[in-house]
Amino acid sequence: MSTDLTKRPTHPLRPFAARPADAVFFGYFASHIGFSLVMDFQAALDGLVTYPWPLRGLHSWYIKVSGDPLMGNPSAAHHRWFKAFLVCELLVQFPFFFLASRRIYDDRVGDRTRALLIAYGAHVATTMVPVLDALVTTDAVTPIQRAGLLGVYIPYLAVPAALVWHYGWKWASYTKKRAAYAARKADKAKW
C-alpha cells in the first residue's frame, strides 16, 4: 500500500453517514490540530514562543473562566509531568493528527494506520488518567469549574479509548478471518 498522502484514493469515498465512527474520529483529529496550536502549545512552549495577542488572550480567558490548574501553570514543580505530556503531544502526536485525519477522511485506514491509531488511542487514554485524577482531586477549582473541566477533558479519554476498541476490534476480526481463509486455502491445496 502506498504511503503517498498526495494521491487520492482510487475507490469511491463512502460518505461519513455510512461510517459514523469515522466521522467522530475525523472530527476529533481535525479539531485537535486547532486546539493544539491555539491552547496546548502555548502552555508547552511557555516563554519560548510569543503567540499573537488574540491567541494569548483566548488562552488567558480559558484559564480565568475554567480555573484549569494544569494549563494555567504547567511549569509548576507539581505539574511538570503535565508539561511533559504537552511536549510529547507537540513532538509525537501533533504530526500524527494530520496523517490520521487524512487517512480517515479518505477511508484509507490500512494495517499500518490502524496500528498507529490503536497505539495513539492506548497512549492518550492512559495519559488522561492522571490528568483527570489531578482535576478531580484539586482544591483549586469550584465544583462548577470542575464539572466544566471534566467536560473539556473527558472526550480526550473517551475518543482515544473508542479508537482502541473500534480499530482493535475490527483488526482482530479481520486478522481472524484472514487466518481462517489461509487455513482453508492450505487445506484445499493438500487435496
C-alpha positions in Angstrom: 0.0 0.0 0.0 1.4 3.4 -1.0 2.1 5.9 1.8 1.9 8.9 -0.5 -0.7 11.2 1.0 -0.9 13.3 -2.1 -2.6 10.6 -4.1 -6.4 10.5 -4.0 -8.0 7.1 -3.3 -8.9 5.1 -6.3 -12.1 3.8 -4.7 -15.2 6.0 -4.3 -15.3 7.6 -0.9 -18.1 6.3 1.3 -19.9 9.2 2.9 -19.4 9.8 6.7 -23.1 8.9 7.1 -22.2 5.3 6.1 -19.3 5.3 8.6 -20.4 7.4 11.7 -17.4 6.2 13.9 -15.0 7.6 11.2 -16.9 10.9 11.2 -16.3 11.2 15.0 -12.7 10.2 14.7 -12.1 12.6 11.8 -13.7 15.4 13.8 -11.6 14.6 16.8 -8.3 14.7 14.9 -9.1 17.6 12.7 -10.3 19.8 15.7 -7.3 18.6 17.8 -5.0 20.3 15.3 -6.5 23.7 16.0 -6.8 23.1 19.8 -3.2 22.0 20.0 -1.9 25.0 18.1 -4.0 27.6 20.0 -4.1 26.2 23.5 -1.7 23.2 24.2 1.4 24.6 22.6 1.1 27.9 24.4 1.4 26.0 27.6 4.1 23.6 26.3 6.2 26.4 24.8 5.7 28.9 27.5 8.3 31.6 27.2 9.9 30.0 24.1 7.5 31.3 21.5 5.4 34.5 21.6 1.9 34.0 20.4 -0.1 36.8 18.8 -2.1 38.7 21.4 -5.5 37.4 20.3 -4.4 33.8 20.9 -2.7 34.7 24.2 -5.9 36.5 25.2 -8.0 33.4 24.3 -5.7 31.2 26.4 -5.8 33.6 29.3 -9.6 33.8 29.1 -9.9 30.0 29.2 -7.6 29.8 32.3 -9.6 32.6 34.0 -13.0 31.1 33.3 -12.2 27.4 33.8 -9.6 27.7 36.5 -7.6 24.9 34.8 -4.7 24.4 37.2 -2.8 22.3 34.6 -2.9 24.6 31.7 -2.6 27.7 33.9 0.8 26.8 35.2 2.3 23.6 33.6 5.8 24.6 34.6 5.0 24.5 38.3 7.0 21.8 40.1 3.9 19.7 40.9 2.7 19.9 37.2 5.9 19.2 35.4 4.5 15.8 34.4 1.7 17.6 32.5 4.1 19.8 30.6 6.0 16.6 29.6 2.7 15.3 28.2 2.2 18.5 26.3 5.7 18.3 24.8 5.0 14.7 23.8 1.9 15.9 22.1 3.9 18.6 20.2 6.6 16.2 19.1 4.8 12.9 18.5 1.1 13.3 18.4 0.7 16.5 16.5 2.2 15.2 13.3 0.1 12.1 13.6 -3.1 14.2 13.7 -2.6 15.1 10.1 -2.0 11.6 8.9 -4.9 10.2 10.9 -7.3 13.0 9.7 -6.3 12.4 6.1 -6.5 8.6 6.2 -9.8 8.5 8.0 -11.3 11.2 5.7 -10.1 9.3 2.6 -11.4 6.0 4.1 -7.9 4.5 3.7 -7.2 3.1 7.1 -4.9 0.2 6.3 -3.0 -2.1 8.7 -0.2 0.4 9.4 -2.5 3.3 10.1 -4.8 1.0 12.2 -1.8 0.0 14.3 -0.9 3.7 14.8 -4.4 4.6 15.7 -4.5 1.8 18.3 -1.1 2.8 19.7 -2.2 6.5 19.8 -5.5 5.7 21.5 -3.9 3.5 24.1 -1.2 6.1 24.8 -3.6 9.0 25.2 -6.3 7.1 27.1 -3.6 6.1 29.6 -2.1 9.6 30.0 -5.6 11.0 30.6 -6.0 9.0 33.8 -3.5 11.1 35.8 -4.9 14.3 34.2 -8.4 13.5 35.2 -7.2 12.5 38.7 -5.5 15.8 39.1 -8.6 17.7 38.1 -10.9 15.7 40.3 -8.7 15.9 43.4 -7.6 19.6 43.2 -8.9 22.1 45.6 -8.0 25.0 43.3 -11.4 25.0 41.4 -15.0 25.3 42.3 -17.4 22.5 41.7 -18.8 24.2 38.6 -15.3 24.7 37.2 -14.5 21.1 37.9 -17.6 20.0 36.0 -16.6 22.2 33.1 -13.0 20.9 33.1 -14.2 17.3 33.1 -16.5 18.2 30.2 -13.4 19.5 28.3 -11.1 16.7 29.2 -13.2 13.5 29.2 -13.6 13.4 25.4 -9.8 13.1 25.3 -10.2 9.9 27.2 -13.4 8.6 25.6 -12.5 9.1 21.9 -9.0 7.5 22.2 -10.5 4.6 24.1 -13.1 4.3 21.4 -10.3 4.3 18.8 -8.7 1.3 20.5 -11.9 -0.6 20.7 -13.1 0.3 17.2 -9.9 -0.4 15.3 -8.7 -3.1 17.6 -11.9 -5.0 17.3 -12.0 -4.6 13.5 -8.4 -5.6 13.2 -8.8 -8.6 15.4 -11.9 -9.7 13.5 -10.1 -9.1 10.1 -6.9 -11.0 11.0 -9.0 -13.9 12.4 -11.0 -14.1 9.1 -7.7 -13.8 7.1 -6.1 -16.6 9.2 -9.2 -18.8 8.7 -9.2 -18.1 5.0 -5.5 -19.1 4.7 -6.1 -22.3 6.7 -9.0 -23.2 4.3 -6.8 -22.4 1.3 -4.0 -24.6 2.7 -6.4 -27.5 3.4 -7.6 -27.3 -0.3 -4.1 -27.3 -1.5 -3.4 -30.6 0.3 -6.1 -32.4 -1.7 
